[in-house]
């Protein structure tokens, strides 16, 4: 379909993102760079590379003389990448614009340029991670959770191996009078399958409702593990326990066990000062649920781990999140959507996208240091820190807290101010300069921006996240 000038004007108002990329290319554009961008866009479900437009706002048409022979460049892209990219020239009043419309990659196939499987991060092209490639190559195949954990089972085996009662209890509906009703519900949820006169338990059914995960060879290594250390390092282990009940069946016991292992803290909240457990219950609950839900089941020999130290708790899961760690507060994307859906409906975790917001809000309420979200080589970690006075917080910890506070305000329809940040750190009005310094440092780190750049008052300025 032909692209109109009106469509182009709409794109100019849009942010660069998953499906749009702008380049000036006033006189020329490197063919190799063009082909690499085509690979990255195709790997990200397709998109448009637009030449002749500056990539900074306000975005303006500057015109481009690159690739005057459109048939020639289409041919070169196809010869190199074996994908058909549509190329169109738009005669804009401010100059010639060239649009490369890149189709999405085929299902189960990742495109590469000379062996590099590329994706975009900001304005850069980087290799895709092993996790991302594995998920792409597995497309169209039965995923781990739909595969069979145990087969050839009788009705009594289903009830013996799975806690069917808790499913109905958490949904607050009566337990069926006949087992046929129980089995029918579990079949509809894809927790079990009926195969002629016998039944099969799927990995999803086992991992959520197993009375003992050790009964299932395919999933027992996915049982969450809680390790308690003496001091701030791993040198001496005080306790090590693996929870072998299914994620739904054993969730409350898992959270209770974690809470019993936590030391106490003196928390100075907005309206209280008391001795309590080190971290808010809601923060622990949400982060543990997130780790269980968002793990990569394709990583073998790895499980969710909760590690408790004298000054922090680290909750980690196999695999890396599909969204950047600094966008967890406002973004949500699960790689195990069926598992996530059941755990949300059973109220194990919060509604879609709100869990991390509640973690940050509870941490701020207790005036604890900001959590740190980190990507390792094959693991994602969420780290909670014990109480620390403002004076003892590092510069990076203050910037992280400022950014998270700004995000939290934004997603709740407000803006961060000097006053709100002082409240977050429990600073009185005479410490307004301290809050201003943190805001300046966070601005310099390009994590936040001023909501109204024309405002002359720094003290009463409002701030929003960099991505807003």
C-alpha positions in Angstrom: 0.0 0.0 0.0 1.3 3.4 -0.9 2.5 5.6 2.0 1.0 9.1 2.0 2.5 12.3 3.2 -0.2 12.4 5.9 1.0 9.0 7.2 4.5 10.2 7.3 3.5 13.3 9.3 1.8 11.0 11.9 5.1 9.0 12.1 7.1 12.2 12.7 5.0 12.7 15.9 5.7 9.2 17.1 8.6 8.1 19.3 11.3 5.8 17.8 10.5 2.4 19.1 10.0 -1.2 18.2 8.7 -0.5 14.7 10.1 2.9 13.7 13.7 4.0 13.1 14.6 7.5 11.7 17.9 8.5 10.0 19.0 11.8 8.4 21.1 10.3 5.6 21.1 13.7 3.8 23.5 12.7 1.1 24.1 8.9 1.4 23.7 5.9 3.7 25.9 2.9 4.1 24.5 -0.2 2.5 25.9 -2.5 5.1 24.4 -0.5 7.9 21.0 -0.5 6.1 21.1 -4.3 5.8 22.0 -4.7 9.4 19.1 -2.5 10.4 16.8 -4.6 8.2 17.9 -7.7 10.1 17.2 -6.1 13.5 13.8 -4.8 12.5 12.8 -8.1 11.0 13.9 -9.9 14.2 11.6 -7.4 16.2 8.5 -8.3 14.3 9.2 -5.9 11.4 9.1 -2.2 11.1 10.1 0.9 9.0 13.5 2.5 8.5 12.9 6.1 7.3 15.7 8.1 5.7 15.6 11.8 5.3 14.3 12.6 8.8 16.3 13.7 11.8 16.0 11.4 14.7 15.8 14.1 17.4 12.6 15.9 18.4 11.1 18.0 17.1 11.5 15.6 14.2 11.8 17.3 10.8 12.1 16.2 7.2 15.6 17.1 6.0 15.6 15.2 2.7 17.8 12.4 1.6 19.7 11.6 -1.6 20.6 8.1 -0.5 19.7 5.1 -2.7 18.3 6.9 -5.8 17.9 3.6 -7.6 15.2 1.9 -5.4 15.1 -1.3 -7.5 18.8 -1.7 -7.2 18.8 -1.4 -3.3 15.8 -3.8 -3.0 17.8 -6.3 -5.1 20.9 -6.0 -3.0 18.9 -6.5 0.3 17.3 -9.6 -1.1 20.5 -11.1 -2.4 22.1 -10.6 1.1 19.3 -11.3 3.5 16.8 -13.3 1.4 13.9 -11.1 2.5 11.8 -8.9 0.3 11.8 -5.3 1.7 9.4 -2.9 0.2 11.1 0.5 -0.6 9.1 3.7 -1.3 10.0 7.3 -2.1 7.8 10.0 -0.6 8.1 13.5 -2.2 7.7 15.6 0.9 7.6 19.4 0.5 10.8 19.6 2.7 12.7 17.0 0.7 12.8 13.4 -0.5 12.0 10.7 2.1 12.8 7.0 1.6 10.9 4.4 3.6 12.1 0.8 3.9 9.2 -1.4 5.0 10.8 -4.5 6.6 8.6 -7.6 7.1 8.7 -9.7 10.2 11.0 -12.7 10.3 9.5 -16.1 9.6 8.2 -18.0 12.7 10.9 -20.0 14.3 13.7 -18.2 12.4 16.0 -15.5 13.5 17.7 -13.5 10.7 21.4 -12.8 10.8 24.0 -10.6 9.1 27.2 -12.5 8.5 26.5 -14.7 11.5 25.3 -11.8 13.8 21.7 -12.1 15.0 20.9 -8.5 15.6 18.4 -6.5 17.6 18.2 -2.8 18.5 18.9 -1.3 22.0 18.3 2.4 21.9 20.1 3.6 18.8 22.6 0.7 18.8 22.6 -2.7 17.1 23.6 -5.5 19.4 23.6 -9.3 19.2 20.5 -11.1 20.5 21.0 -13.0 23.7 21.0 -16.8 23.9 17.6 -16.7 25.7 16.0 -14.7 23.0 17.4 -16.9 20.2 16.3 -20.1 22.0 12.7 -18.7 22.3 12.6 -17.8 18.6 13.9 -21.2 17.5 11.3 -22.9 19.8 8.4 -21.0 18.2 5.8 -23.3 16.8 6.9 -26.2 19.0 5.1 -27.3 22.1 6.5 -25.2 24.9 7.8 -26.7 28.2 4.7 -26.1 30.2 2.4 -27.9 27.7 4.6 -31.0 27.5 3.8 -34.1 29.5 5.2 -34.6 33.0 3.5 -38.0 33.6 1.2 -40.1 31.5 -0.8 -43.4 31.7 -2.5 -42.3 34.9 -5.8 -43.3 36.4 -8.3 -40.9 38.0 -7.0 -41.8 41.5 -3.5 -40.9 40.4 -4.5 -37.4 39.5 -6.0 -36.7 42.9 -3.1 -38.4 44.6 -0.4 -36.4 42.8 -2.1 -33.0 42.5 -3.8 -30.8 45.1 -7.1 -30.3 43.3 -8.8 -28.9 46.4 -6.7 -25.7 46.6 -7.7 -24.7 43.0 -11.4 -24.5 44.0 -10.6 -22.9 47.4 -8.6 -20.0 45.9 -11.3 -19.4 43.2 -13.9 -19.5 46.0 -16.1 -21.9 44.2 -17.5 -25.2 45.5 -15.5 -28.4 45.1 -17.4 -30.5 42.5 -19.5 -33.4 44.0 -18.1 -35.7 41.4 -14.5 -36.2 40.2 -15.7 -35.8 36.7 -16.3 -32.1 37.4 -12.8 -31.8 38.9 -11.1 -33.5 36.0 -13.1 -31.4 33.5 -12.0 -28.2 35.1 -8.3 -29.3 35.1 -8.6 -30.4 31.5 -10.0 -27.0 30.5 -7.0 -25.3 32.2 -4.6 -27.6 30.3 -3.3 -28.9 33.6 -4.1 -32.5 32.6 -5.1 -34.2 29.3 -7.3 -37.2 28.7 -5.8 -39.8 26.4 -8.2 -42.5 25.6 -8.9 -44.2 29.0 -6.0 -42.7 30.9 -4.9 -39.2 31.9 -1.7 -37.2 31.5 -0.4 -34.4 33.8 1.3 -31.6 31.9 4.3 -29.8 33.2 2.0 -26.8 33.9 -0.3 -28.9 36.1 2.7 -30.5 37.9 4.6 -27.3 38.6 1.5 -25.4 39.9 -0.4 -28.1 41.8 2.0 -30.9 42.7 1.8 -32.2 46.2 5.5 -33.2 45.8 7.5 -32.0 42.8 9.9 -34.9 43.3 7.2 -37.2 41.8 7.8 -35.5 38.5 11.2 -35.9 36.8 10.6 -33.1 34.4 10.0 -30.3 36.9 11.4 -31.2 40.3 14.6 -29.2 39.6 12.3 -26.1 39.2 11.5 -26.1 42.9 12.3 -22.8 44.6 15.2 -22.8 47.1 15.7 -20.5 50.1 19.2 -20.1 51.4 20.0 -18.1 54.6 23.6 -16.9 55.1 25.4 -15.7 58.2 26.6 -12.2 57.5 26.9 -10.3 54.2 28.6 -13.0 52.1 28.1 -16.7 51.0 30.9 -17.9 53.2 28.7 -19.5 55.9 25.3 -21.0 55.2 22.8 -21.1 58.2 19.9 -22.7 56.5 19.1 -24.2 53.0 15.6 -25.4 52.2 13.9 -26.4 48.9 10.1 -26.1 48.7 9.0 -29.2 46.8 5.3 -28.3 46.7 3.8 -26.9 43.5 3.9 -23.1 43.1 0.2 -22.7 44.0 0.1 -25.5 46.5 3.1 -24.3 48.4 3.2 -20.5 47.8 1.8 -19.4 51.2 4.2 -21.8 53.1 7.1 -20.5 51.0 6.4 -16.9 51.8 5.8 -17.7 55.5 9.2 -19.6 55.6 11.0 -16.6 54.0 9.5 -14.2 56.6 10.5 -16.4 59.5 14.1 -16.3 58.3 14.3 -12.5 58.0 15.9 -10.5 60.8 14.1 -7.5 62.2 14.6 -3.8 61.2 13.7 -0.5 62.8 11.6 1.0 60.2 10.8 4.7 60.2 7.8 5.0 58.0 5.5 7.9 57.1 3.4 7.3 60.2 5.2 4.8 62.4 8.5 3.8 63.9 8.7 0.2 65.0 10.5 -3.1 65.0 9.3 -5.2 62.0 10.7 -7.8 59.7 13.4 -6.5 57.3 11.1 -6.1 54.3 7.4 -5.4 53.6 5.4 -8.5 53.1 3.8 -7.3 49.8 7.3 -6.7 48.3 8.5 -10.2 49.1 5.2 -11.7 47.9 5.3 -9.9 44.6 8.9 -10.4 43.8 8.8 -14.2 44.6 5.7 -14.5 42.5 7.3 -12.6 39.6 10.4 -14.9 39.8 8.3 -18.0 39.6 6.2 -16.7 36.7 8.8 -15.0 34.6 11.6 -17.6 34.7 12.9 -19.3 31.6 12.0 -23.0 31.9 14.4 -23.7 29.0 17.4 -23.1 31.4 18.1 -26.6 32.7 19.4 -27.3 36.2 18.5 -23.9 37.5 15.7 -22.8 39.8 14.2 -19.7 41.5 16.4 -18.8 44.5 15.8 -16.6 47.5 19.0 -15.7 49.2 18.9 -13.9 52.6 21.9 -12.0 53.9 22.3 -9.9 57.0 21.8 -6.7 55.0 19.8 -7.7 51.9 17.7 -10.3 50.1 18.2 -11.4 46.5 15.4 -13.1 44.6 16.6 -14.5 41.3 15.2 -16.6 38.5 16.7 -18.3 35.4 16.5 -16.3 32.2 16.4 -12.6 31.4 13.3 -10.4 31.2 12.0 -9.5 27.7 11.9 -5.8 28.7 14.7 -3.5 30.1 15.2 -3.5 33.9 14.6 0.2 34.0 11.1 -0.3 32.5 9.8 -2.9 34.9 7.7 -0.3 36.8 5.6 0.7 33.7 6.0 -2.4 31.5 4.8 -6.0 31.6 5.5 -8.9 29.3 5.4 -12.6 30.4 7.0 -15.4 28.6 4.8 -17.9 30.5 1.4 -16.3 29.9 -0.7 -19.3 30.8 1.1 -19.9 34.1 0.8 -16.1 34.8 -2.9 -16.1 34.0 -3.7 -18.9 36.4 -1.6 -17.5 39.2 -3.3 -14.1 38.8 -6.8 -15.6 38.8 -5.9 -17.5 42.0 -4.7 -14.2 43.5 -1.1 -15.5 44.0 0.1 -12.3 42.4 -1.2 -8.9 41.5 -3.1 -8.0 38.3 -1.0 -7.5 35.1 1.6 -4.8 35.3 1.0 -3.6 38.9 3.2 -5.9 41.0 6.5 -4.0 40.7 4.6 -0.7 41.3 3.4 -2.2 44.7 6.9 -3.3 45.5 8.3 0.2 45.0 5.4 1.8 46.8 5.9 -0.5 49.9 9.6 0.1 49.9 9.1 3.9 49.8 6.5 3.6 52.6 9.1 2.0 54.8 11.8 4.4 53.6 14.1 1.6 52.7 16.8 1.9 49.9 15.5 1.5 46.4 15.5 -2.1 45.1 18.1 -3.0 42.4 17.0 -5.0 39.4 20.0 -6.7 37.6 20.5 -8.9 34.6 23.3 -11.5 35.0 24.5 -13.8 32.3 21.6 -16.2 32.6 19.7 -14.9 35.6 17.6 -11.9 36.6 17.8 -10.7 40.2 15.8 -8.4 42.3 17.7 -7.1 45.4 16.0 -5.6 48.5 18.2 -3.7 50.9 17.8 -3.4 54.7 17.3 0.0 56.3 20.0 2.5 55.7 20.0 6.2 56.7 20.0 8.8 53.9 23.6 9.9 54.8 24.9 6.4 54.3 23.3 5.8 50.9 25.6 5.9 47.9 25.1 8.4 45.1 24.0 5.5 42.8 21.5 4.3 45.3 20.0 7.8 45.6 19.8 8.2 41.8 18.1 4.8 41.6 15.6 5.8 44.3 14.9 9.1 42.6 14.2 7.4 39.3 11.9 4.8 40.8 10.1 7.4 42.7 9.6 9.5 39.5 8.3 6.4 37.7 5.9 5.5 40.5 4.5 9.0 40.5 4.1 9.0 36.7 2.3 5.7 36.5 -0.2 6.9 39.2 -0.9 10.1 37.2 1.3 12.4 39.2 4.7 14.1 38.8 7.7 14.0 41.1 8.7 17.3 42.8 11.4 18.3 45.2 8.8 18.0 48.0 7.7 14.5 47.0 11.3 13.3 46.8 12.0 14.8 50.3 9.0 12.8 51.6 10.4 9.7 49.9 13.7 10.1 51.8 12.1 11.4 55.0 14.0 14.8 54.7 12.6 17.9 56.3 12.2 21.2 54.3 15.6 22.4 55.3 17.1 19.6 53.3 15.5 20.8 50.0 19.0 21.4 48.7 19.8 17.7 49.2 16.8 16.7 47.2 17.8 19.2 44.5 21.3 17.6 44.3 19.8 14.1 43.8 17.4 15.4 41.1 20.3 17.1 39.3 22.4 13.9 39.5 19.4 11.9 38.1 18.9 14.5 35.3 22.6 14.3 34.5 22.3 10.5 34.3 19.4 11.0 31.8 17.0 8.9 33.9 14.5 11.7 34.3 13.5 15.0 32.6 11.7 18.2 33.5 8.0 18.1 32.7 8.0 21.8 31.8 11.3 22.9 30.4 10.1 26.5 30.5 9.7 26.5 34.2 12.1 28.9 36.0 11.7 27.5 39.5 13.9 24.4 40.2 12.4 23.9 43.6 8.8 23.7 42.3 9.6 22.0 39.0 7.9 18.7 38.2 9.7 15.8 36.7 8.8 12.7 34.6 10.8 9.6 33.6 13.1 9.9 30.6 10.8 7.6 28.5 7.6 9.5 29.2 
